[in-house]
């Protein structure tokens, strides 16, 4: 798999990607605050736990489970879960993709709409995961991380700029410059493969269906959110 480093895709409509940077800063700050000995039961209060979510029909308030240290309404966890991460690698993986690809998606839709887009992708990702695992043991496992929202950003970038050249690290050390279609296309194929062939993922705790939900949301919402003058699929790309 490739690790993206940078892309050759300058901003054209905004001067700076304020929302992208702010989202990264909030994620890093939350991780720094929770990495200093905070109990997991406190963090899980802000996570999406499908069993609790459906116990209150999503918008019915707080499930009030004894395992929660903070009484967070279950509907609110559909937002809060995006800003918590299990470990530094979970955080770094999401933030690298958001840093490299988020600015151009923000450029295509504008600051406020990008924030709405990002949060909407995360919410849809969590609901997709919750509905898929409902009635299984995974319904009681807390879901955290920005992966679903970032998956939406990845899908949007792929819809907008598949031909843009991206610098990546292949095998974590070899620098290469290849098209976004290859970099992100392989990432998308991997997510689909993991849900179609769960035996490949084994006991991997990754919530693959959240990624799929985020991807689908991003691909659809970018068509609705982008400015009218922004083409899809690099039409007119020189």
N, C-alpha and C positions, 0 to 999 in steps of 0.2 A: 504494500500500500504506500501511497505517496503522502508526504507531509508538506502542505503548501507553505511557501515562504513569502511570496509577493506576486503581484500580477502587473502587467503592463496595461493599465486601464485607468487613465486619469479621470478625475471628477470633471463634469461639464456643467452641472446646474447648481451645485452647492459648493461653498468654499471649504468647508470642513465637515467631517462626519461626526458631529457632536453626539448624536444619539448612540451610534456604534461605540464610541469611546466611553460614553457614560455607562452603557450596559456592561462593558468589560470591566470598568472600574467598580461598579456595584458588585459584580460577581466576585472579583478579587477581594474586595473589602469584606463581603459576607464570609468568604472562605477563610480569610485571615482571622476574623473574629470567632469563627466556629472551630478553627483548628487548634485552639489553645485550651483544650481540655473540656469543651462543652459536651454534655452527655448526649448520646445518640437519640435518646428518647425526646430530648428537647428539639433536636433537628427534625425528627420524624413528625413532630407536631405541624411543621410547615410543609411536609411532603404530601403527595397525593396517595392516599390509601384507598384503592377502589372499593373495598368492602364498606368503609366508612362513608365514602362519597355517595354510594347508592342507598345506604341506610337512611340518609336524609334526603333522598331524591335529588342530589346534587346541590340544590339551592335551599334546602330546609334548615340550615344552621349548622350547629356543631354536633357531631356524633357523640361526643363526651366519653370517649373510650378511656379507660384507666391508664393506658400506656402513654397518653399525651400529656406532656408537661405544660403546654400552653393551649388554651381553648381557642383554637383558630377555626372559624367557620369553614366547612369543607369546600364551599365554592371558592373561598379565597385561596385555598391551597393550589388551585389550578393556576394561579399566578405565582405564589410564593415558592413553589417547588422548583421553578426554573433558576432560582438564584442560589441554590445549595448544591454542593458537589461532594462526592464520597471521598475523593483524594485529589492530590495535586495533579495527577495525570489526567483524571476525569476533567478537571478544570482547564488545564492547558490545552487538551485536545479540542474542547469546544471553543475556547477563546481564540486559538490560532485560526480556526476556520472563520469565526466571526470577524476577526481583524482583517483577514485577507479579502473576504468576499462581502462583508457587510456594508462597506463604504459605498460600493457601486450600486447596491440595491437601495440604500438610503438616497443616493444621488438620483435614482430613477423614480422614486416616489415622493421624496421630500421628508423632512425631519419628523413631523408629527405622524404622518401616515406610516412611516417606517416603524415607529414605536408601536402603533396599533397593529401593524402587520406582524411584527415580531411576537408580540404577546398573543395575538390570535393564533399564530402557528403553534405556539407552545400550549395553549389551551386545547386546541384540536388534537394535538399529539397526545396529551394526557388523557383526554376522553377516549381517543381511539384505543390506547393501551387498556384503559379501565374496562371498556366494553368487551374487549377481546378476552381479558383474563377473568371477567366476572364468573363467579362460581368455581374458580380453581384456587389452588393454594396461593397463587401469586396475587390474589385479590387482597391479601393481608400484608403484602410486602410493600413498604413505602417507596414511592417513586420520586427521585430528585434528579436535578441536572438540567442544563440548558440544551441538551441534545435535540429535543423535538423542535424547539424554536430555531436552533441553528440549522437543522435539516430543512426547515422552511426557507431559510436564507440561501442554502445551497441550491435548492430547487429553483428559486427565483433567479439566481445568478446563471444557472444553466439555461434557463428560458431566455434570459436577456443576452448573455455573452458567451456562447459556447466556443467561439473561435478565438477568444482572447488567449494570449500566451501567458502561462503561469510558471513561475519558478518553484520547483518542488525539490524535496530531498527523497530520492529513491533509496529504499533499504536503510533509511534514516541518515545516510551519510553522503550519497552521491547526488550532486546538484544537476538537475535537468530542467530544460524549459520545454513544456509541452502544452497543448491546448487544454482549455478548461473542460471541454467535452470529454477528454480522456480522464483527467484528474477526477472530476466530479461524477462522470458517468460510471467509472469503476466503483466509486463510493456508493452510488445509488444501487448498482447491481449487487454489491455485497449485502446491503440492507435487505433487498428483496430475496436474495438467496437464503439469508438467515431465517426469514419467516416461512419460506417455502420448504426449507430443509432444516428444521429445528435440531435434528440430530447432529448437524455440523457445529452448531453453537454449543452443544453439550450443556454443561452447568453454568455457562457464561451468564452473569446476572444482567447483561445489557437488555433493556426493554426495546427490542427490535420493532415492535408494533408502534411504539411512540415515534420512532424514526419515520416509519412509513406514513403515519398520520401527519407528521410535520412536513414531509416531502409533498404529499398530496395537497395539503393546505397551501404551501408555498407556491406550487405550480399553478393553482387556481387563483389564489388571491393576487399574485403579481399581475395577472391580466387585468384585474379589476382596479388595482391600486396604482399602477404605473401612470405617469403622465401621458396624455394622448400622443405627444410628439416622440415618445421613446419607443423604438421598434423592438420587436421580439426577434430572437435568434440572430442577432447581429446583422439584420438586413441593412445593406448599405455599407457594411464593414469593408474598409479598403485593404 
